């Protein structure tokens, strides 16, 4: 049995069930939750959540004013520089590296 590891952006989001796709949770931005006062309010605003995929979560943080409001510029840059697992896989495939 394999267990899927969480991506690097997971600590910055709260997961909720996705009514449209049971296999992919919705990731609600923790800074949007703080700004709007509760998870219930934030999960109703399309600009506050995304599907729980590293690339999409990073994309949300790139655009999220609440994320920038609650963090220093250094912290914003550190978080946005975190690796995305899909990019690592693509790079290995592109370079022809095969791991067994």
C-alpha positions in Angstrom: 0.0 0.0 0.0 1.4 3.4 -1.0 0.6 6.6 0.9 0.6 9.8 -1.0 2.8 12.5 0.5 1.4 16.0 0.9 2.8 18.7 -1.3 4.9 21.7 0.0 1.9 24.1 -0.1 -0.4 21.9 2.0 0.4 23.6 5.4 -1.0 26.9 4.0 -4.4 25.5 3.1 -7.4 23.8 4.9 -8.9 20.9 3.0 -12.6 20.5 2.6 -14.7 17.9 0.7 -15.2 18.7 -3.0 -18.9 18.1 -3.9 -18.0 17.9 -7.6 -15.0 15.5 -7.3 -14.7 13.1 -4.3 -11.1 12.2 -5.1 -9.8 15.8 -5.1 -10.4 17.9 -2.0 -10.8 21.7 -2.2 -7.9 23.7 -0.6 -9.1 26.8 1.1 -6.4 29.4 1.7 -5.6 29.9 5.5 -5.0 33.6 4.9 -8.3 34.0 3.2 -10.0 32.2 6.1 -8.3 34.7 8.5 -9.3 37.7 6.4 -13.0 36.6 6.0 -13.3 35.4 9.6 -14.2 31.7 9.1 -13.7 28.7 6.9 -17.5 28.6 6.1 -17.3 32.1 4.6 -14.0 31.6 2.7 -15.0 28.3 1.1 -18.0 30.1 -0.6 -15.7 32.7 -2.3 -14.2 31.4 -5.5 -11.1 33.5 -5.1 -10.3 31.8 -1.7 -10.0 28.2 -2.8 -8.6 25.9 -5.4 -8.3 22.2 -6.0 -5.7 20.5 -3.8 -2.8 20.3 -6.3 0.6 21.9 -5.6 0.7 23.9 -8.9 -2.8 25.3 -8.3 -2.2 26.1 -4.6 1.0 27.9 -5.6 -0.9 29.8 -8.3 -3.5 30.8 -5.7 -0.8 32.2 -3.5 0.8 34.1 -6.3 -2.5 36.1 -6.8 -3.7 36.2 -3.2 -3.7 39.6 -1.6 -4.5 38.2 1.8 -1.3 36.0 1.7 0.8 39.1 0.9 -1.0 41.2 3.5 -0.2 38.8 6.4 3.4 38.0 5.4 6.7 39.9 4.9 8.1 40.0 1.4 10.9 37.6 2.4 8.4 35.1 3.7 6.3 35.4 0.5 9.3 34.7 -1.6 10.4 31.8 0.5 7.0 30.1 0.3 6.6 30.8 -3.4 10.0 29.2 -4.0 9.0 25.8 -2.6 9.2 23.0 -5.1 6.3 21.6 -6.9 6.5 17.8 -7.2 5.0 17.8 -10.8 7.9 20.1 -11.9 10.5 17.7 -10.5 8.9 14.7 -12.3 8.8 16.7 -15.6 12.4 17.7 -15.2 13.5 14.1 -14.6 11.6 12.9 -17.6 12.9 15.7 -19.8 16.5 15.0 -18.8 15.9 11.3 -19.5 16.6 10.2 -15.9 14.9 7.0 -14.9 14.8 5.9 -11.3 13.9 2.3 -10.5 
